[in-house]
Amino acid sequence: MASPNANPREHLAHVVDVRSISHDVYRVQLQLPERDTVDFFAGQYLAVNLPDADPCYFSIASSPSAEYIELQIQASPDWGSARKVIDALTSGQDVSVLLPNGKACLASVPDKPMLLVAAGTGFAQMKSLIEYLGEQQFQHPVKLYWGVRKPEDMYLKDLAQSWHDEWSNFTFVPVVRDDEDNDWEGHHQPLVRAVLASGVDWQNVEVHASGSPTMVYTLMDALLEQGLPEAAFFSDVLEYAPRT
């Protein structure tokens, strides 16, 4: 299998299914004709390339072993680029994708507990990680924190709860900020506070975070202050939005 640093390749994907799973999130299933030869690691992402448009990047929400590649695309009416992608995917035409991308992934099974932190559709990346760990019969504790603005934004809560109920070493902690001051930039604080209160041994855990740069860097700073080794914190934000 390729390394996380391998050059991504362009593929023509057949759109198997596009369906709404919440008021503004769509689940997409893509089929690659050469799927047996396309390798990626849990936690990586791809680019959807449309004619005359910049690439749009989405986390792969499925395990590397899955037959179809799953995406979870938030496409609010005022998000022009995401709406354009959804329109293209529902047109019946094949779509060009570039993969794999991203270093914040699992190239092998970790040897320590996992703490996963997602905001909004950052859940997609965590779903890939969790499904992979489940397939590998991962024996260490796994704890998922999923933060959203409102209860209805937790579009696959039942799935996360089923992992919690059926997997003895898995814990799901939903974090909902539902108040009058419901701006997204202010949302990261309750999520970070919840993670800090988790009781995790910060010297013996691997952390993966997916969300806005504001959330990710706030979380990282707080955890490093608590003693988390910097090498144990993983997020795509560190690559695409590095601090200057």
Backbone hydrogen bonds in HBPLUS format (Angstrom, degrees):
<---DONOR---> <-ACCEPTOR-->    atom                        ^
c    i                          cat <-CA-CA->   ^        H-A-AA   ^      H-
h    n   atom  resd res      DA  || num        DHA   H-A  angle D-A-AA Bond
n    s   type  num  typ     dist DA aas  dist angle  dist       angle   num
A0006-ALA N   A0003-SER O   2.97 MM   3  5.37 167.2  1.98 121.4 123.0     1
A0009-ARG N   A0099-LEU O   2.81 MM  90  5.53 165.5  1.83 139.4 134.3     2
A0099-LEU N   A0009-ARG O   3.08 MM  90  5.53 161.6  2.12 146.7 145.0     3
A0011-HIS N   A0097-VAL O   2.78 MM  86  5.38 157.2  1.83 159.8 167.1     4
A0097-VAL N   A0011-HIS O   2.86 MM  86  5.38 165.8  1.88 159.9 164.8     5
A0013-ALA N   A0095-VAL O   2.76 MM  82  5.28 170.3  1.77 161.6 158.4     6
A0095-VAL N   A0013-ALA O   2.92 MM  82  5.28 159.6  1.96 149.7 154.7     7
A0014-HIS N   A0031-GLN O   2.81 MM  17  5.04 170.2  1.82 155.7 153.3     8
A0031-GLN N   A0014-HIS O   2.78 MM  17  5.04 161.2  1.82 149.7 156.1     9
A0016-VAL N   A0029-GLN O   2.83 MM  13  5.36 146.8  1.94 147.3 155.9    10
A0017-ASP N   A0029-GLN O   3.38 MM  12  5.12 156.7  2.44 132.7 133.8    11
A0029-GLN N   A0017-ASP O   2.87 MM  12  5.12 155.8  1.93 151.4 153.1    12
A0019-ARG N   A0027-ARG O   2.99 MM   8  5.42 160.7  2.03 149.0 155.3    13
A0027-ARG N   A0019-ARG O   2.78 MM   8  5.42 161.9  1.81 166.6 165.2    14
A0021-ILE N   A0025-VAL O   2.88 MM   4  5.79 170.0  1.89 153.3 156.7    15
A0075-ALA N   A0024-ASP O   2.76 MM  51  5.47 153.3  1.83 156.1 164.6    16
A0026-TYR N   A0073-ILE O   2.84 MM  47  5.17 159.0  1.88 138.8 145.1    17
A0073-ILE N   A0026-TYR O   2.86 MM  47  5.17 151.5  1.95 153.1 155.6    18
A0028-VAL N   A0071-LEU O   2.91 MM  43  5.00 168.0  1.93 143.8 146.7    19
A0071-LEU N   A0028-VAL O   2.88 MM  43  5.00 154.1  1.95 140.4 147.1    20
A0030-LEU N   A0069-ILE O   2.83 MM  39  5.04 159.2  1.87 143.3 150.5    21
A0069-ILE N   A0030-LEU O   2.89 MM  39  5.04 162.5  1.92 149.6 151.6    22
A0035-ARG N   A0032-LEU O   2.93 MM   3  4.89 137.6  2.11 129.2 121.9    23
A0037-THR N   A0034-GLU O   2.87 MM   3  5.67 159.6  1.91 129.0 135.3    24
A0038-VAL N   A0035-ARG O   3.12 MM   3  5.14 163.1  2.15 107.2 112.6    25
A0044-GLN N   A0041-PHE O   3.12 MM   3  5.82 155.2  2.18 146.2 144.3    26
A0106-LEU N   A0042-ALA O   2.94 MM  64  5.51 151.8  2.02 155.0 163.7    27
A0060-ILE N   A0044-GLN O   3.10 MM  16  6.13 168.5  2.12 145.2 145.9    28
A0045-TYR N   A0101-ASN O   2.89 MM  56  5.16 164.4  1.91 142.9 148.2    29
A0101-ASN N   A0045-TYR O   2.91 MM  56  5.16 135.9  2.10 154.6 161.5    30
A0046-LEU N   A0058-PHE O   2.97 MM  12  5.67 163.2  2.00 160.3 159.0    31
A0058-PHE N   A0046-LEU O   2.95 MM  12  5.67 160.6  1.99 159.8 166.0    32
A0047-ALA N   A0098-LEU O   2.93 MM  51  4.98 153.4  2.00 138.1 146.8    33
A0098-LEU N   A0047-ALA O   2.82 MM  51  4.98 150.4  1.91 140.7 149.7    34
A0048-VAL N   A0056-CYS O   2.76 MM   8  5.19 163.8  1.79 151.1 154.6    35
A0056-CYS N   A0048-VAL O   3.10 MM   8  5.19 163.2  2.13 140.1 145.3    36
A0049-ASN N   A0096-SER O   2.87 MM  47  5.34 170.4  1.88 150.2 153.1    37
A0061-ALA N   A0070-GLU O   2.74 MM   9  5.11 168.9  1.75 149.0 149.1    38
A0066-ALA N   A0063-SER O   3.06 MM   3  5.40 164.1  2.08 115.5 120.5    39
A0079-TRP N   A0076-SER O   2.94 MM   3  5.30 167.8  1.96 121.0 123.7    40
A0083-ARG N   A0079-TRP O   2.99 MM   4  6.14 161.3  2.03 159.1 165.1    41
A0084-LYS N   A0080-GLY O   2.96 MM   4  6.11 148.9  2.05 144.1 152.8    42
A0085-VAL N   A0081-SER O   3.11 MM   4  6.40 148.5  2.21 142.1 149.9    43
A0086-ILE N   A0082-ALA O   2.99 MM   4  6.32 163.8  2.01 152.7 156.3    44
A0087-ASP N   A0083-ARG O   2.88 MM   4  6.09 162.6  1.91 150.6 155.5    45
A0088-ALA N   A0084-LYS O   2.99 MM   4  6.17 152.0  2.07 141.1 148.8    46
A0089-LEU N   A0085-VAL O   2.87 MM   4  6.13 154.5  1.94 152.3 159.8    47
A0090-THR N   A0086-ILE O   3.00 MM   4  6.19 140.8  2.16 147.3 157.0    48
A0091-SER N   A0088-ALA O   3.28 MM   3  5.21 162.7  2.31 101.9 106.3    49
A0105-CYS N   A0103-LYS O   2.94 MM   2  5.53 132.4  2.17 105.3  91.1    50
A0206-GLU N   A0113-PRO O   2.92 MM  93  6.31 152.5  2.00 151.4 159.8    51
A0114-MET N   A0141-PRO O   2.95 MM  27  6.38 161.8  1.98 157.8 162.4    52
A0143-LYS N   A0114-MET O   2.95 MM  29  6.37 155.2  2.01 150.7 158.4    53
A0115-LEU N   A0206-GLU O   2.90 MM  91  6.14 163.6  1.92 157.0 158.1    54
A0208-HIS N   A0115-LEU O   3.01 MM  93  6.49 154.6  2.07 155.0 162.2    55
A0116-LEU N   A0143-LYS O   2.79 MM  27  6.09 170.4  1.80 165.4 168.8    56
A0145-TYR N   A0116-LEU O   2.80 MM  29  6.18 163.2  1.83 162.0 167.1    57
A0117-VAL N   A0208-HIS O   2.86 MM  91  6.25 161.7  1.89 161.5 166.4    58
A0210-SER N   A0117-VAL O   2.87 MM  93  6.36 151.4  1.95 159.7 168.6    59
A0118-ALA N   A0145-TYR O   2.83 MM  27  6.21 167.1  1.85 165.1 169.3    60
A0147-GLY N   A0118-ALA O   2.81 MM  29  6.20 166.3  1.82 160.0 161.4    61
A0119-ALA N   A0210-SER O   2.91 MM  91  6.33 145.0  2.03 162.2 168.8    62
A0122-GLY N   A0119-ALA O   2.98 MM   3  5.20 157.5  2.03 128.7 132.0    63
A0120-GLY N   A0147-GLY O   2.96 MM  27  6.33 161.6  1.99 168.4 173.9    64
A0123-PHE N   A0120-GLY O   3.31 MM   3  6.38 162.9  2.34 121.3 123.8    65
A0124-ALA N   A0121-THR O   3.04 MM   3  5.78 163.5  2.07 119.0 122.1    66
A0127-LYS N   A0123-PHE O   2.84 MM   4  6.09 148.0  1.95 154.7 163.9    67
A0128-SER N   A0124-ALA O   3.29 MM   4  6.66 154.3  2.36 149.1 154.2    68
A0129-LEU N   A0125-GLN O   3.20 MM   4  6.55 161.3  2.23 148.4 153.0    69
A0130-ILE N   A0126-MET O   2.83 MM   4  6.02 166.3  1.85 155.5 159.1    70
A0131-GLU N   A0127-LYS O   2.95 MM   4  6.04 166.1  1.97 150.8 154.6    71
A0132-TYR N   A0128-SER O   3.06 MM   4  6.19 157.9  2.11 146.0 152.3    72
A0133-LEU N   A0129-LEU O   2.92 MM   4  6.18 164.6  1.95 153.0 157.2    73
A0134-GLY N   A0130-ILE O   2.89 MM   4  6.09 155.6  1.95 149.9 156.7    74
A0135-GLU N   A0131-GLU O   3.03 MM   4  6.24 157.2  2.08 145.8 151.3    75
A0136-GLN N   A0132-TYR O   3.03 MM   4  6.32 143.2  2.17 146.2 156.7    76
A0138-PHE N   A0133-LEU O   3.05 MM   5  5.30 165.8  2.07 155.3 156.7    77
A0137-GLN N   A0134-GLY O   3.06 MM   3  5.05 159.7  2.10 105.2 110.3    78
A0142-VAL N   A0169-ASN O   2.87 MM  27  6.24 159.3  1.92 161.6 164.0    79
A0171-THR N   A0142-VAL O   2.86 MM  29  6.32 150.5  1.94 154.9 164.1    80
A0144-LEU N   A0171-THR O   2.79 MM  27  6.18 165.4  1.81 169.2 173.1    81
A0173-VAL N   A0144-LEU O   2.76 MM  29  6.03 163.2  1.79 172.9 175.5    82
A0146-TRP N   A0173-VAL O   3.17 MM  27  6.51 156.0  2.23 144.3 149.5    83
A0175-VAL N   A0146-TRP O   2.87 MM  29  5.87 161.5  1.91 151.7 146.8    84
A0148-VAL N   A0175-VAL O   2.96 MM  27  6.46 152.0  2.04 163.3 171.9    85
A0177-ARG N   A0148-VAL O   3.12 MM  29  6.55 164.0  2.15 156.4 160.5    86
A0153-ASP N   A0150-LYS O   2.88 MM   3  5.45 157.1  1.94 120.1 127.7    87
A0154-MET N   A0151-PRO O   3.14 MM   3  5.71 165.4  2.16 116.7 121.2    88
A0157-LYS N   A0154-MET O   3.28 MM   3  5.46 143.2  2.43 124.6 117.7    89
A0159-LEU N   A0156-LEU O   3.15 MM   3  5.39 123.7  2.48 100.7 114.0    90
A0160-ALA N   A0156-LEU O   3.18 MM   4  6.57 165.3  2.20 155.5 158.6    91
A0161-GLN N   A0157-LYS O   2.81 MM   4  6.01 157.2  1.86 154.0 161.2    92
A0162-SER N   A0158-ASP O   2.91 MM   4  6.07 142.6  2.06 137.9 147.6    93
A0162-SER N   A0159-LEU O   3.12 MM   3  5.07 120.3  2.49  92.6 107.6    94
A0163-TRP N   A0159-LEU O   3.14 MM   4  6.54 149.5  2.23 149.1 156.3    95
A0164-HIS N   A0160-ALA O   3.17 MM   4  6.47 156.7  2.22 143.2 149.5    96
A0165-ASP N   A0161-GLN O   2.90 MM   4  6.17 149.6  1.99 146.5 154.7    97
A0166-GLU N   A0162-SER O   2.93 MM   4  5.93 150.1  2.02 147.1 154.0    98
A0167-TRP N   A0163-TRP O   2.94 MM   4  5.49 144.9  2.06 147.0 151.0    99
A0170-PHE N   A0167-TRP O   3.04 MM   3  5.38 163.1  2.07 123.6 123.4   100
A0186-GLY N   A0183-ASP O   3.21 MM   3  5.61 134.0  2.43 104.4 115.6   101
A0187-HIS N   A0184-TRP O   3.00 MM   3  5.01 150.1  2.09 101.4 110.9   102
A0192-VAL N   A0188-HIS O   2.94 MM   4  6.13 165.7  1.97 158.7 162.6   103
A0193-ARG N   A0189-GLN O   2.90 MM   4  6.08 163.9  1.93 157.3 162.0   104
A0194-ALA N   A0190-PRO O   2.98 MM   4  6.14 153.0  2.05 142.6 149.6   105
A0195-VAL N   A0191-LEU O   3.06 MM   4  6.38 158.0  2.11 150.1 155.5   106
A0196-LEU N   A0192-VAL O   2.96 MM   4  6.21 162.0  1.99 153.4 158.2   107
A0197-ALA N   A0193-ARG O   3.11 MM   4  6.30 136.0  2.31 140.4 151.4   108
A0197-ALA N   A0194-ALA O   3.19 MM   3  5.17 131.1  2.44  94.0 106.9   109
A0198-SER N   A0195-VAL O   3.03 MM   3  5.18 159.7  2.07 115.3 116.9   110
A0204-ASN N   A0201-ASP O   2.93 MM   3  5.54 163.9  1.95 121.1 126.4   111
A0207-VAL N   A0232-ALA O   2.85 MM  25  6.06 170.3  1.85 175.8 178.9   112
A0234-PHE N   A0207-VAL O   2.85 MM  27  6.10 152.0  1.93 151.5 160.9   113
A0209-ALA N   A0234-PHE O   2.95 MM  25  6.38 158.3  2.00 165.4 172.5   114
A0216-VAL N   A0212-SER O   2.96 MM   4  6.21 174.1  1.97 164.0 165.3   115
A0217-TYR N   A0213-PRO O   2.94 MM   4  5.95 171.7  1.95 152.1 154.7   116
A0218-THR N   A0214-THR O   3.06 MM   4  6.03 153.4  2.13 141.6 149.6   117
A0219-LEU N   A0215-MET O   2.88 MM   4  6.04 163.0  1.91 153.5 158.2   118
A0220-MET N   A0216-VAL O   2.84 MM   4  6.03 166.0  1.86 150.5 154.9   119
A0221-ASP N   A0217-TYR O   2.97 MM   4  6.00 169.4  1.98 145.5 148.6   120
A0222-ALA N   A0218-THR O   3.12 MM   4  6.25 159.9  2.16 144.1 149.8   121
A0223-LEU N   A0219-LEU O   2.91 MM   4  6.15 158.6  1.96 156.7 162.6   122
A0224-LEU N   A0220-MET O   2.88 MM   4  6.04 164.3  1.90 158.3 162.4   123
A0225-GLU N   A0221-ASP O   3.09 MM   4  6.19 150.6  2.18 141.1 148.9   124
A0226-GLN N   A0222-ALA O   3.21 MM   4  6.46 131.5  2.46 131.1 143.3   125
A0226-GLN N   A0223-LEU O   2.98 MM   3  4.91 127.5  2.27  92.7 107.3   126
A0228-LEU N   A0223-LEU O   3.00 MM   5  5.50 166.5  2.01 144.6 140.3   127
A0227-GLY N   A0224-LEU O   3.07 MM   3  5.09 153.7  2.14  99.1 107.3   128
A0232-ALA N   A0229-PRO O   2.88 MM   3  5.43 162.5  1.92 119.2 125.1   129
A0233-PHE N   A0230-GLU O   3.28 MM   3  5.67 163.8  2.30 116.7 116.9   130
A0238-LEU N   A0235-SER O   3.20 MM   3  5.76 142.8  2.35 110.7 117.9   131
A0239-GLU N   A0236-ASP O   2.89 MM   3  5.32 144.9  2.02 110.1 120.7   132
A0240-TYR N   A0236-ASP O   3.01 MM   4  6.37 163.3  2.04 160.3 164.6   133
A0241-ALA N   A0237-VAL O   2.81 MM   4  5.18 150.7  1.89 141.9 146.8   134
